């Protein structure tokens, strides 16, 4: 008779937590320095670049500020001066996006008025 494989729900919460910690420890120990660097680069890249929403963006901002410390403002100024033309492009994109949103809202209001009279 074939033995039933063990699955995560067979373990208690504490057992599962300990198994996960053992895996993390052994996984990190088994990785080369280059693999560790690539892995950390991937994690930090996702954490900072793939922010969604204002709250995550603020968290990424705080993390960068903490890392750069007193140099943060200098780095910001360097990036701003290097990509000064990009600000105009993004403002244009925002303006056109605002216009589209306003049109959609107006269309929705017009649609609601029409629907009200259809009854």
N, C-alpha and C positions, 0 to 999 in steps of 0.2 A: 504494500500500500504506500502510495506517495505521500510524503510529509507535506502538510499545509505550510506555505511560505508565511513568514512573519511579516505583518504590515504595521504601519505606524500606529494604528488604533489599538493594537495589541499591547502597546506600552503605556505606562502612566505618564502624566504630564512631566513629572520630574525625570523619569527615565528617558523620555524623548528629548528633553532639554539637555541632559548629559550626553546623549548620543550625538546631538547636534554640535555641542562644544567639542567633543572628541573628534568629530569629522573636521571641524574648522581648524583645530590645532594640527591634526595630521595632514590636512590639505596644504596648509601654509608651510609646514615643515618640509613637505615633499616638493615644493616649487623652487625653482632656481631663482637667483636674484633677478635675472632678466624677465622671467615669467611673473614674478611679483611686481616688478615695475610696470609691465604691460597691463596687468590686472588692475593695479591701483590707478593707472592712467585712464583705463576704461571706466572704472567706477566714478572717479572724480569728474571725468568728462560728462558722463550722463547726469551726475548730480548737479553740475553747474550749467551745462548747455541745454539740458532738456527740462528746464523749469517751466511749469504751467501755472499761470495765475500770479497775482500780485504777491501773495504770501510766500510762495516758493522763490520768486524773484528776490524778495527782500531777504530771505534766508541765505540765498547765494551771495547777495551783496554783502551781508554781514560776515559771511565766511571769508570772502575776498578781502574785506576791510581788516579783519583780524589777522589774516595771513600777511598782508603787505604792511600793516601797521602805519607808521609815519610816512611811508613811501606811497601809500594808496592814492593820495591826492595827486602826487607827481605822476604816477602811472596813468591816472585818469586824464590829466592834462596832456600827456604825451599821446594817448590814444585819440583824444579829441582833436588835437592839432594834426595828427597823421590822417585822420579820416573826417576832416572838416566838411567835405562835400557830401558825405553820406547823410548828415543831419538834414540837409535840404531835401534829399530824396525821400527820407523817411517821413518828413513833415508833409510832403506832397502825397505820399501813400496814405497817411492818416487822414488828410483832408478829403481825398477821394473816397476813402472808406466811410468817413462820417457822412458824406453826401449820399452814399448808397444806403446807409442805415436810415437816414432821414427819409429817403424815397420809399423804402420798404415800410417804414412806420406810417407814412402818409397813405400809401396804398392800402395798408391794413385798416386804417381808419375809414377810408373811402369804402372798403369792402364791408366793414361793420355797418356803416350807414345804409348801404344797399340792402344788406341782409335784414336789417330792421324793418324796412318798408316792404320786403317780400312777404311778410306774414299776413 
